[in-house]
Amino acid sequence: MPAPDVVIIGGGPAGLAAAGEAARAGLTVTLIEQRAALGGAIFRQPSSGEVAALPRSRAAERLWRSLLAGIAQPKVKVRFSTSFLGVDGDGHVLIHDRAAQTVERLRPKAVIIACGAVERVRLRPGWDLPGVATAGGLQVMMKETGAAPRGRVLLAGSGPLLVALAAQMIRAGNPPLAVVEAGDPLSKPLAGLPLVGHPAILSEAVSYTMTLLRSRVRWLRGAHVERIERRGEVLQATVALRDGSREVIEADRIGLHDGIAENDIGLPDQAESASPIVIHAGDCREALGALGAILDGQRAGRRAAALVKNETVSMASLDKQLERARAVQRAIARLFEPVVTLPGAGELPDDTVLCRCEGRTVGDLKALLQQPGISGREVKHVGRFAMGSCQGRFCAANTTALMAELQAGGRRPEQQDLTGQRWPVRPTPIAAFVNAGPLDPAEDKEELS
């Protein structure tokens, strides 16, 4: 089978939009999805055909159907349960078929990486305890199971996802105990004016907010969780309230969320003139929400087609729409901007876990930084920060933020000091490389000649 013109990594909104756009331009497309279903986090599908999907707004359902229609053509092939490992020195795209436990090599002309966003969690003691998860993780679980998380659930942090998840839990029959929000979006409604130009986003935001306000769920705005402790089977969250007082809330589960960031951990920069052409799209390039991801995916698909076919194509319309999406995200950020001063990482107790994979703490980092001139790479290799299975996706940002606080005046460390830029981008069993399949026979003959 001949190599595809373009390989697209990720079956979320950006990847699906890119695949549809590239195929419409005449390119053959292989779409790589690590799960057994398309959708990404935004359009996550139920894990079983017996599970009813959570209700979606009509606008969201139309978007989803449109994305699926865009790839329903012979030029698009979807590979499920397959992970992207990287691009080797000869320009081969390496993929890991997890069902067959083999590594395969493809040689496309272009690669579009659309692997979404990563959720941020601000450090506080106890964030790593069993029963504490990300709010996004709880929402994905709801979408996969069709049911709200069981037990008493506390949601805390900052951002619109907390409001959306709370509303979905209310509608599913298990409202959260409370929503602890560092910002106060109700105190500055004018900051949300740019949403008026986006009726679908505004309607959804109003619907979620009204569901929360009409319920009996406490929405503690201008507050934050200082620490989490386990007492037997119960989690105790100490909440600092806006008036300076403290309250302890007992819960069975806690969902934390402090925003999202681009999921570009470990992905090397590669010029579009390289072979293959590598283009980042969607939230792994710039976190702009679902609509922005779709627009950016369309732009990436159109850009890949133009480069592969050596054509000139106008991006003016898409660029204008993307700028509007940026304005929406800036407005949302202003709405949910914390109205209280949150403690810095340097104020955390020494036993606060920084790197959960390796069990490294704030105290471990402080001790390491006592060595004069220690670099970020040495923090990784000597201190084992960002050396675990997540490869720094969750700890690198917090670790470098604390390094910056403790080493004020020097060069500000960056996440890449810990994560580096390398292939493969995720740990892979050695057996999969041992079982690596050959290239297309025609290409093998060409290389041997």
Disulfide bonds with the S-S distance in Angstrom:
none
